[in-house]
Amino acid sequence: MVAAIGGTLKNTPLNNFIVEDDDGDAKAIFPAFNKARIASPIFRVYDGQESMVYSF
């Protein structure tokens, strides 16, 4: 994964964090990431309240 840091590009490992309560919508994300060749992990929570636990 490439991220812009300070105006330059640097290879930086990233984690993907999604908040999605619908299983069908969440399952659609995985093929899209594979198609885009995004190999970084995807972490899923089911609602905003649960996301707050992981955000802080």
C-alpha distance (Angstrom), angle and dihedral (degrees) to the residues before:
residue distance angle dihedral
M1 . . .
V2 3.77 . .
A3 3.77 121.7 .
A4 3.80 129.8 -176.6
I5 3.78 110.5 -121.8
G6 3.78 121.3 176.4
G7 3.79 91.9 -17.3
T8 3.81 93.9 -53.9
L9 3.78 131.7 94.8
K10 3.75 118.1 -114.9
N11 3.81 131.5 173.6
T12 3.77 104.5 -112.7
P13 3.80 127.1 171.0
L14 3.80 110.6 -124.7
N15 3.78 135.1 -169.3
N16 3.80 120.2 -145.5
F17 3.78 117.7 -137.6
I18 3.79 119.9 -166.3
V19 3.79 131.6 -177.4
E20 3.79 108.9 -155.5
D21 3.81 128.8 147.6
D22 3.82 96.4 -171.8
D23 3.82 114.9 82.0
G24 3.81 93.2 -154.9
D25 3.79 92.9 53.6
A26 3.79 91.9 45.6
K27 3.82 91.5 50.6
A28 3.82 90.0 53.1
I29 3.79 90.3 62.0
F30 3.81 95.0 65.2
P31 3.84 97.3 60.6
A32 3.81 89.9 44.5
F33 3.81 91.0 54.0
N34 3.81 91.0 46.4
K35 3.81 91.5 50.0
A36 3.81 90.0 50.3
R37 3.83 88.9 47.7
I38 3.78 92.7 -121.0
A39 3.78 104.8 155.9
S40 3.79 100.3 174.7
P41 3.81 117.0 115.2
I42 3.79 121.7 -89.4
F43 3.80 117.8 -142.1
R44 3.78 116.7 -165.4
V45 3.78 132.8 -161.9
Y46 3.79 125.1 179.5
D47 3.79 105.4 -133.7
G48 3.78 145.7 9.6
Q49 3.78 93.9 -97.5
E50 3.80 91.6 55.3
S51 3.81 90.4 47.0
M52 3.80 90.2 58.1
V53 3.80 89.7 61.3
Y54 3.80 90.3 58.6
S55 3.80 95.9 39.2
F56 3.79 96.6 60.5
